[in-house]
Amino acid sequence: MSWVTQTLASSLGRKVIMSLTGLFLSTFLIVHVAGNLQLFKGDEGRAFNEYSYFMTHNPVIMTVSYLLYTSIIVHALMAIILTRHNQASRPVKYALQRPQANSPWSSRNMGILGTILLVFIVLHMRTFWYEMHFGSVPMAEYDGKQYKDLYKTVVVAFSQWWYVAIYVASMGALAFHLVHGFKSGFQTVGLRHKKYTPLLEFVGVYVFGMLIPALFAAMPVYMFFKHVGIIG
């Protein structure tokens, strides 16, 4: 296990671990947003509840979910360790700094963005994951089969304007976090090439930085407007 110790002890090793976990979490976002798009179906939550049942009963998905939880924790820990290490390496700030001239805003504020997302993940999992597994979620029946009606939990959560506001603001933080993190993740693991890098940057900005956060943000907004009767 000496290679594990050496990896965790080196700054480069920590960056690689943070990059790999970050890229894995980015991949999960594609699956998660695709499943949550079932909320837009006008079937009173049937498709979403069937999707939720599959995600919580398929043995492969259940195994991957533990890897997901571990990746979130490891990604956050590596970020904290690297931030503290960088601060300790430069205890005295330069007399004159112009960080905006050398790096984008998202790069300079990854710590703040990451903290916002970590708080949001805790709130999000308490609202949905915890209720799904340990709460008193009502049941729904489709074709003689019982399902936990998580759709009703979603409706209740997204009928509260403050929760919708937090959700949308967090997706804004996610957008900036992904714009920088997706590109830097590939750079850290050495996947840089003049032929493929522009494509990766395009995907990072327009798919992960814009499309995915926008789709996530659209869900609570849609559900809220539906609740207040603006959308039929």
N, C-alpha and C positions, 0 to 999 in steps of 0.2 A: 504493500500500500504506500510505499515511499513516493511513488509518482503522484499520488493523490495529494500527499502532504506538500510536495514541492510545487504542485500546480496551485494549491490554495495559498501557499506562502508567497508566490510571485505576483507582481502587479499584472503582468501579461496573462498569466494563467487565470486570474480572477476576471480579467476583461473578456477572455475567451468564453469562460463559463457564463458570464452575464450575457454575452452576445448569443450564445447557443440557446440559452433559456429564453431570451427575448424573441429570437426567431421562431422558436417552438410556440410560444404564446401568440405570436402574430399569425401562425398557421391555424391555431385554434380559433382565432377570431373569425376566420372565414367560415368554419363549420358552425360556430355559434350564431353568427348573423344570418346564415342561410336557414338555420332551424327557426330562429325567432321571426323570420319573415312570415311564418305561418300565422302570426297574429293579424296580418292584413286580410286573411281569408274571411269572408262573411259567413262562417259556419258555426258561430257561437263558441268558438274555441276548440272544436273537435280535432282539427289538424294539429294544433299546438299541443293539446293534451296527449295525443298519440305520439307526437315527437318527443315530448317530455318522458313518456312511459318508456319509449325505446332507449333514450339516453340514460335512464336510471335502471334498466333491467338487462341491457346487452352486456355480457361479460367482458367483451373486448373494450367497449366504451368505458365501462366501470374501471377497468385496469388503467386505461389511459388517463382517466380523471385523477387518479392518485398521482400520476406523473405530472399532471397539470398543477395540482395543488403544491407539489414539491417544487416545481419550476417557479411558481409565483414567489414562494418563500426564499428560494435560493437567489433568484433574480434581485429581490429587494435587499437581501443580506449583502450580496456582492456590491450592489450600488452604494450601500451605506459604508461598507469597508473601504471601497475605492475612494469615496468622497472624503472620508476621514484621513485616509493615507495621503491624498493630494493636499489637504489642508495642513497636515503635519509637515509635509515636504516643503511647504512654502508658508512658514509662520508669519513672515513679514511681507505685506503686500507691496507691490511696486508703487513708487510715489506717483507715477502717472500711468493710468491704465485706460485703454480705449478698447474694451473687449468687443464692442459692437462693430469695430472696424475689422476684426479678425475672425469672428464667428457669428453664426445666426443666433437669433433670440432663443430658439428651441434648444440649441446646444448649450447655451449658458444657463438655462433654467431647467435642465433635465431632473435635477433633484426635487425642485418644487413640483414639477409636473408628475413625477413619479410618486411623490407623497400624496398628492391629490388623488391619483388613481388607486393607491393602496387603501386610502380611507374609503373611496367609492366601492372598491371590491368587497371590503368588510361589510359595508352597508348593503350592498347588492346581494351578497351571499346570505346575510341575515334575513333579508326580505323574502328571498325566493328559495335558495338552496336549503336553508334551515327549515323553512316552513314545509318544503316538499318532503323532507326526510323526518322531521320531528314535530311539525306543527299539526294543527287540526284542519287540514285541507279537505273541503267537501269532495264527494265522489260524483262522477258522471258515468253514464252507461251508454255505450255505443255497440249495437249489434249483440247485446247480451253480455258484454264484457265490461268490467268495472275499471275505471281510470280515476286517478286523483285529478281533480279539476283545478289545476294550477292556473288555468286561464282566469278564473275568478280572483285568484290572488293578484294576478297581474292587473286586472281591472281595478281592484281596490287601490293598489299602489299607485297606478297611473291616473287615478281620479283626483289625486292630491297635487295641487299646483306646485307646492314646494319640492315635492319629490321629483316631479318632472323637471323643475328648474335645476336641481342638483344633478340629475341624470344628463341633461343637455350640456350643462357646464363641464361635467366630467368628460363627456365625449369631445368637447373642445380641447381639453387637456390631452386626451388620448390622441387626437389628430396631430398636435404639435409633437407629442412624445414619439409617435410612430414615424413622422417625417424625418426626424433626426436618427432615431434608434434603428430603423430598418436599414438605412444606408450604412451607418457606422458599424452595425452588426456584421454585415458582409465584409467590410473593410478589415475589421478586427480578425476575422478568421481567414483572411488572405484571399478572399474571392473578389479580386479586382482585375478587370481586363478592359481595355479600351473599346472592345467590341460589345461586351455585355453590361458594363457599368452604366451606360446611359439608360438601358432598358430597366435595370434594377432601380435606378433613381426615379424613373417614370412610374414604376409600380409602387415604389415607396411613397411618392408624393400623391399620385392621383388615385391609387387603389387603397393603400393602407392609410394614407394621410387625409384623404378626402371622402372617398366613396364609403368605406366601411364605417367610420365614425358618423357620417351623415345618415346612413341607414339605421344605425343604432339609435341616433337621436330622433329620427322620424317616428320610431315606434311609440315612445311615451307621448309625444305630441299628438299623434294620431289617436291614441287611446283616450287621451284627455279630451280632445275636441269631440270625440265620439260620445264620451260620458256626458258632456255638457250639452249635447244635442246639435252642435254645429255641423258634425258629420253624421249622416244617417247610417 
